[in-house]
Amino acid sequence: MSNTRHAELGLSDEKVLDMYRTMLLARKLDERMWLLNRAGKIPFVISCQGQEAAQVGASFALDREIDYVAPYYRDMGVVLAFGMTAKELMLSGFAKAEDPNSGGRQMPGHFGQKKNRILSGSSPVTTQLPHAVGIALAAKMEKKDFVSFVTLGEGSSNQGDFHEGLNFAGVHNLPVITMVENNKYAISVPIEKQIASKTVADRAVSYGMPGVTIDGNDPLAVYEAVKEARERAVNGEGPSLIEAVSYRLTAHSSDDDDRTYRESEEVEEARKKDSIITFAAYLKEVGILTEEVEKEINKSITDIVNEATDYAENAPYAEAESALKYVYEE
């Protein structure tokens, strides 16, 4: 169907199905991790639920063979799209020796994998932004065509690193795309108590770059915005700020009780716009996600999640005597 929205964006039927598959895998892995946490098997979960469309839509617009990504802790959709496997993410959840992020040394959500050009993150929020700007500076200095892509929550956009990173990127005209995943809450603080400007994207003008606010529940809208930003970056036109507005469907983390600061009705209302449901509806409407295909996808994802869980649960922990490894020079 050549007049479909995705075809107009240059996306094949197979590509959009792959986007949906990646979004669904992120969701199902996340849901499994909550169950494991509540069963006392893994210590901590920080969730991507509600933000998969922005994460996957953006990743598919990048060149995943050469671009670098500096994800924030909710970005399971990004790291899956960039080549991290369900098994590797589960190993991280269980803090096992084979965890590729840190060998079981960091909390879940601290992604990092050299072979897939995923920059290692740390616990203080927004530190990844200046790092991504540094990668973009390297691209410019080495006259290479890769871009760097960095994500953060809207709460992070109020940190000093946000200003310093974007200011530097603007001044030096660097190929970096910053995507703020605005999920309306900085832990317990709602958006109206965080930001006085109408949008986060309004801030772009002061850094000398274009800023756009888009529907973060629509993976095709996010794809389009990031693709455009990438083209500008490789053409030497500098950085972009993208604000993808969605909603955090879970508590901030498995240690948070969100009933203390928001009404359950608000969450239920947001669930009606859940991208997993709305994107599936679009794919059904254009005849790509048939009943048969949907069954096949659901079965294969269930198998992947089960296999990843079993593998990670039974994998060995790091040896105690390896605690100082990667900390000091050996």
C-alpha positions in Angstrom: 0.0 0.0 0.0 2.1 2.8 -1.3 0.1 5.7 0.1 0.4 4.5 3.8 2.1 6.8 6.3 5.1 4.5 6.7 5.6 4.2 2.9 5.6 7.9 2.5 8.5 8.0 5.1 10.4 5.4 3.0 9.7 2.5 5.4 8.9 -0.9 4.1 6.2 -3.1 5.6 8.9 -5.4 7.0 10.7 -2.5 8.6 7.5 -1.2 10.5 6.7 -4.8 11.5 10.3 -5.0 12.9 9.7 -1.7 14.8 6.6 -3.1 16.4 8.4 -6.4 17.2 11.2 -4.4 19.0 8.7 -2.3 20.9 6.7 -5.4 22.0 9.9 -7.2 23.1 10.9 -4.2 25.2 7.5 -4.2 26.8 7.4 -8.0 27.5 10.9 -8.0 28.9 10.0 -5.1 31.2 6.8 -6.8 32.4 8.8 -10.0 33.1 11.3 -8.0 35.1 8.6 -6.5 37.3 7.3 -10.1 38.0 10.8 -11.2 38.9 11.3 -8.2 41.1 8.1 -8.8 43.0 9.0 -12.5 43.4 12.3 -11.4 45.1 14.5 -12.7 42.3 15.9 -9.4 40.9 16.6 -6.3 43.0 15.5 -3.4 40.9 13.5 -2.4 37.8 13.4 1.0 36.1 10.8 0.8 33.4 10.5 1.7 29.7 6.7 1.1 29.7 4.9 3.9 27.8 8.1 5.1 26.0 8.8 2.3 23.6 7.5 4.1 20.6 9.9 7.1 21.0 12.8 4.8 21.7 12.3 2.4 18.8 11.1 5.0 16.3 14.2 7.1 16.9 16.6 4.2 16.8 15.3 3.0 13.4 15.9 6.5 12.0 19.6 6.3 12.9 22.4 4.4 11.1 22.8 1.5 13.6 26.0 0.4 11.9 28.0 3.6 12.6 26.1 6.0 14.9 26.7 6.2 18.7 24.1 6.2 21.3 24.1 7.5 24.9 20.9 6.1 26.4 19.3 6.9 29.7 18.1 4.3 32.1 14.7 3.7 30.7 15.9 3.0 27.1 15.4 -0.7 26.7 13.8 0.0 23.3 16.9 1.9 22.2 19.5 -0.7 23.3 17.5 -3.6 21.8 17.3 -1.8 18.5 21.0 -1.2 18.6 21.8 -4.9 19.0 21.7 -5.7 22.7 19.8 -9.0 23.3 17.1 -10.0 25.6 19.5 -12.5 27.3 22.0 -9.7 27.9 19.4 -7.4 29.5 18.2 -10.2 31.7 21.8 -11.0 32.8 22.0 -7.3 33.9 18.7 -7.6 35.8 20.0 -10.6 37.7 23.4 -8.9 38.1 25.3 -11.9 36.7 29.0 -12.1 35.7 28.1 -12.2 32.0 26.1 -8.9 32.1 27.7 -7.0 29.2 27.0 -3.6 30.8 29.1 -3.9 33.9 29.7 -7.6 34.7 27.0 -7.4 37.3 28.5 -4.3 39.0 26.0 -1.6 38.2 22.2 -1.4 38.7 19.9 -2.4 35.8 19.4 0.4 33.3 23.1 1.4 33.3 23.5 0.3 29.7 26.9 0.1 27.9 28.2 -2.1 25.2 31.3 -1.1 23.1 30.6 -3.4 20.1 27.2 -1.8 19.6 28.5 1.8 20.2 26.3 2.2 23.3 28.0 4.5 25.8 28.1 3.4 29.4 25.8 5.4 31.6 26.1 6.3 35.3 23.7 6.9 38.2 23.8 10.7 38.3 21.2 11.8 35.7 22.2 13.8 32.5 25.9 13.0 32.6 25.4 11.2 29.3 24.6 14.4 27.5 28.1 16.0 27.6 29.5 12.6 26.7 27.4 12.4 23.6 28.4 15.9 22.7 32.1 14.7 23.0 31.4 11.8 20.6 29.9 14.3 18.1 33.0 16.5 18.5 35.1 13.5 17.6 33.0 12.9 14.5 33.6 16.5 13.4 37.4 16.4 14.2 37.8 13.2 12.3 35.5 14.3 9.5 33.4 11.2 9.8 29.8 10.8 8.9 28.4 9.3 12.1 26.1 11.1 14.5 25.7 10.7 18.2 22.2 10.3 19.7 21.4 11.0 23.4 18.2 10.6 25.4 17.1 11.8 28.7 13.9 12.4 30.7 12.4 15.9 30.9 13.4 16.1 34.6 17.0 15.8 33.3 16.5 18.8 31.1 16.7 20.9 34.2 20.2 19.8 35.1 23.4 21.9 34.4 24.7 19.2 32.1 21.8 19.8 29.7 22.7 23.5 29.4 26.5 22.9 29.1 26.1 20.0 26.6 23.7 21.8 24.3 25.4 25.1 24.6 28.7 23.5 23.5 27.0 21.5 20.7 25.4 24.7 19.4 28.6 26.8 19.6 30.6 24.1 17.8 27.9 23.0 15.4 28.2 19.4 16.3 26.3 16.3 14.8 24.4 15.4 18.0 20.7 14.7 18.3 19.3 15.2 21.8 15.9 13.6 22.4 14.0 14.4 25.6 11.6 11.6 26.5 9.0 13.7 28.3 7.0 11.3 30.3 5.5 14.1 32.5 7.2 13.1 35.8 10.6 13.6 37.3 10.2 10.9 39.9 7.3 12.5 41.8 7.4 16.0 40.4 4.9 16.7 37.6 6.0 18.7 34.5 4.3 21.9 35.5 6.4 22.1 38.7 9.6 21.4 36.7 9.5 23.7 33.6 8.1 27.2 33.2 8.4 27.3 29.4 5.6 25.8 27.4 7.7 23.0 26.1 11.2 21.6 26.6 11.8 22.2 22.8 11.3 25.9 23.4 14.8 25.9 24.9 16.5 25.0 21.7 16.5 28.5 20.2 18.8 29.8 23.0 21.4 27.1 22.0 21.1 28.0 18.3 19.5 24.8 17.1 16.1 23.8 15.9 13.7 22.3 18.5 10.6 20.3 17.9 7.9 18.7 20.1 6.3 15.5 18.8 3.9 12.8 19.8 6.1 10.3 21.6 3.4 7.7 21.3 3.7 7.7 17.5 6.8 5.8 16.4 6.4 7.1 12.8 6.3 10.8 14.0 9.5 10.1 16.0 11.2 8.3 13.1 10.5 11.3 10.8 11.8 13.9 13.3 15.0 11.9 14.0 15.6 11.1 10.4 15.4 14.8 9.5 17.7 15.7 12.4 20.2 13.0 11.3 20.3 14.4 7.7 20.9 17.9 9.0 23.8 16.6 11.2 25.6 14.7 8.5 25.2 17.7 6.1 27.1 19.8 8.6 24.0 21.7 9.8 24.6 20.9 13.4 22.6 19.7 16.4 18.9 19.3 17.1 16.7 19.1 20.1 13.6 16.8 19.9 11.0 16.5 22.6 9.0 13.3 22.4 5.9 13.6 24.7 4.5 10.3 26.2 3.6 9.1 29.6 5.3 6.9 32.2 2.9 4.0 32.7 4.6 2.5 35.8 6.0 3.9 39.0 9.3 5.7 38.7 11.0 2.4 39.7 10.3 -0.8 41.6 11.2 1.2 44.8 8.6 3.9 44.2 4.9 4.1 45.1 3.4 6.5 42.5 0.0 6.4 44.3 1.3 9.0 46.6 1.6 11.7 43.9 -0.8 10.8 41.0 -4.3 9.5 40.6 -4.8 6.1 39.1 -7.4 7.6 36.8 -4.7 9.7 35.1 -2.6 6.5 34.5 -5.7 4.7 33.1 -6.4 7.6 30.8 -2.8 7.5 29.5 -3.1 3.7 28.9 -5.7 4.4 26.1 -2.8 6.1 24.1 -0.4 3.2 24.8 1.8 2.9 21.7 1.8 -0.9 21.8 -2.0 -0.8 21.3 -2.2 2.2 18.9 0.7 1.1 16.6 -0.7 -2.4 16.4 -4.0 -0.9 15.4 -2.3 1.1 12.6 -0.5 -2.0 11.4 -3.8 -4.0 11.3 -5.5 -1.2 9.5 -3.0 -1.2 6.7 -3.1 -5.0 6.5 0.5 -5.8 7.8 -0.3 -7.2 11.2 -2.6 -10.1 10.3 -4.0 -12.4 13.0 -1.5 -15.0 11.9 1.5 -12.7 12.0 0.4 -11.4 15.4 0.2 -14.9 16.8 3.7 -15.7 15.4 5.2 -12.5 16.9 3.6 -13.1 20.3 4.8 -16.7 20.4 8.4 -15.9 19.4 8.6 -13.0 21.9 7.3 -15.2 24.7 9.9 -17.8 23.8 12.7 -15.2 23.7 11.7 -13.8 27.1 11.4 -17.2 28.7 14.7 -18.4 27.4 16.4 -15.2 28.5 14.9 -15.5 32.0 16.0 -19.1 32.4 19.5 -18.5 31.1 20.1 -15.4 33.3 18.6 -17.0 36.4 20.9 -20.0 36.1 24.0 -18.1 35.0 26.9 -17.7 37.5 27.5 -14.6 39.6 30.9 -12.9 39.4 33.6 -14.3 41.6 34.0 -12.3 44.8 37.7 -11.8 44.2 36.9 -10.0 40.9 35.4 -7.1 42.7 38.2 -4.7 42.0 38.4 -5.7 38.3 37.8 -2.8 35.9 38.2 -0.4 38.9 42.0 -0.1 39.1 44.7 -0.8 36.4 45.6 -4.4 36.6 
